[in-house]
Amino acid sequence: MGYKTIAYETEDRVAIITFNRPERLNAFSLELRDEVAHAVASADRDEEIRVVVITGAGERAFSAGYDIKQSAEAPRKTVAQWRDRLAGDYDFTFSVWNCSKPVIAMINGYCLAGALEFAQMCDIRYCSDDATFGVVETRFSSGVVTMIMPWIVGARARELVYTGDKIDAAEALRLGLVNKVFPKKSLRQETMKIANRMSRVALACLQWNKRSINNTYDAQGFQAAMRYGLEACTILDATETPEYQAFDDLRRKKGLNEAMKWRDDQFRQFE
């Protein structure tokens, strides 16, 4: 399949999937969402591949999350329409969780909102020393479709989700959000060294160990918690809070930059 919004390459036993919309900070369009899921499934089926690495093109971002410019160009949605849209986003993030092989998120620059959800659904996260993370969607009253963060950092997720604050690579490492931090210039080299080491482990061993680890989460109610998060996100996104309405009106009438400026102004005096 020829991809338009991602790049797909293989290096030895490792598949590398790259979000390829650098002009939009690799924001997740509907097309990119579907192409990534297809590429992950292809890598999963490929008997020559043992590890998948996912990253973003350019110097600025892994991804800024779901493309809110694209959503602003669409008509406002009913609850049922929100549920259909968010179910697609939810399945997209689960594409890496459900992949039978280890998936590594190689994070350079911004990793925000839905991109942070996606990265956390990967098995392992390595980042550059200039990486920035944040559940920034809460600042304009948007829901978190894949509420994975409590399973990664525990109760410390509350502050990040409630405030929408951004954190740097050092803080992400301290919280356990990422596994390792590397200098930006050596991120790919160091990540691929680990991926190549991992790919020397027998495929069946990697797959059964991933199944066992995932089942540990499931035994604690992971799937039920994730599905509740999807429903909560649907209800929230269909609820026109004053904050969401102001943000949405601005991005539709004056553009995304004006909406973002308005959002940031609400918090600036408290930063």
Secondary structure, DSSP 8 states (H G I E B T S, - for coil): ---SSEEEEEETTEEEEEE--GGGTT-B-HHHHHHHHHHHHHHHH-TT--EEEEEESSSSEEE--B-HHHHHTS----HHHHHHHHHHHHHHHHHHHH-SS-EEEEE-SEEETHHHHHHHHSSEEEEETT-EEE-GGGGGT---SS--HHHHHGGGHHHHHHH--EEEHHHHHHHTSSSEEE-GGGHHHHHHHHHHHHTTS-HHHHHHHHHHHHHHHHHTTHHHHHHHHHHHHHHHHHS--HHHHHHHHHHHHT-HHHHHHHHHHHHGGG-
